[in-house]
Amino acid sequence: MSRLTDLLLCLPSYLLPHHALSRLVYRAARARQPWLGQALIKALIHAYRVDLSEAAEPDPRAYPDFASFFTRALRDGIRPLAGDARTLVSPADGALSAHGAIDGDRLLQAKGRSYTVAELLGGDFGLAEAFTGGQFCTVYLAPRDYHRVHMPLDGTLRSMTHVPGRLFSVQGATARGIDRLYARNERLVCVFDTAHGPLAVVLVGALLVSSISTVWAGEINPHGRRRALWRETYPPTGAGSVSLARGAELGQFAMGSTVIMLLPPGDFAWEDGLHEGARLRYGHGLGAWSPDGGAASP
C-alpha cells in the first residue's frame, strides 16, 4: 500500500470526535439489555471470527454485556510461559508491529516514522534516559484477540502515569500514516523494577477503546473525565506496594489497542524469527538476557 493511500485513509481520523465516540461505545458495551449485548457479541464473533475454544467461558450467551465478553478470561493453564525468569514473554495476544533497538532516544513506529521515548513517557526525560539505547517491542491487539495484558517479567511497580491525548485508530494504515501516533494517543505508562533494570509497559488507547484498567487501581479514566497528566508512585515494599510475577495479569483493554514495552540497555537478545506482523500469544518467548548478564542500572 502506498504512502499516499495511507495518508488518504487517515484523513477522516483527524475529523472524528474521538472521545465522544469512545464514550458512546463505553455505555453501549456495558448496557445490560440482553438483546443489545448479544447482538454486539454475535456481530463481533461473525466479523472477526473470534475463537472461543480457549475461553474460560466459551458460551457467548453467558456474558451479561459486551464489555465482559470482550475482556473474557482464558482457561487456566492454556498459556504456558516460555523459558525461565530471564525470558521476556509477550504481554498480550496480538501482532508484532515492531521491535528492536531504541536508536538513541527514538523508537520505530512504522517505516519512515518514529517518535521519542520521552514523548511516549509523557515528557519524563529523566525516566527516558534509563531506556536510551535499550530495546522496545510493540504489540497490536485486534478486536478478535484476548484483551488482558500480562507481565512480561517479574516486577515491582514503581510508578503509573496516565497521559491524556487523542484516540486515533492504531491499525496498520494509521501507524504508517499518522506521525508520532503512539505518543499522541491517550496512554497509561506502568514502570516496574525488575532483576534486569527498569521495565516500562505502556498501554496505548485508541478509537473506541472505552477503558483501560489495571489489577491494582481498577479503571483508570472512566468516560474520559481526566484531562491532565497525573502520576502515582508506589513503595517497593510494605503497604501499597505492588509486585507481580511473570505472566500475572497486569490490566485490561475494554476494546483493542496496543502495548509497548521498553527495556534498558543490557545483555539482551531477541528470539530468532521475530518479524513484523508475527502472531504472538501471551507467554510467547520474545528474547532473553544472558545467564551472566548483570542487571541494568535503574
Summary of the structure (lengths in Angstrom):
residues: 298
radius of gyration: 18.5
end to end distance: 41.2
largest distance: 57.8
contacts: 957
relative contact order: 0.20
helix: 23%
strand: 31%
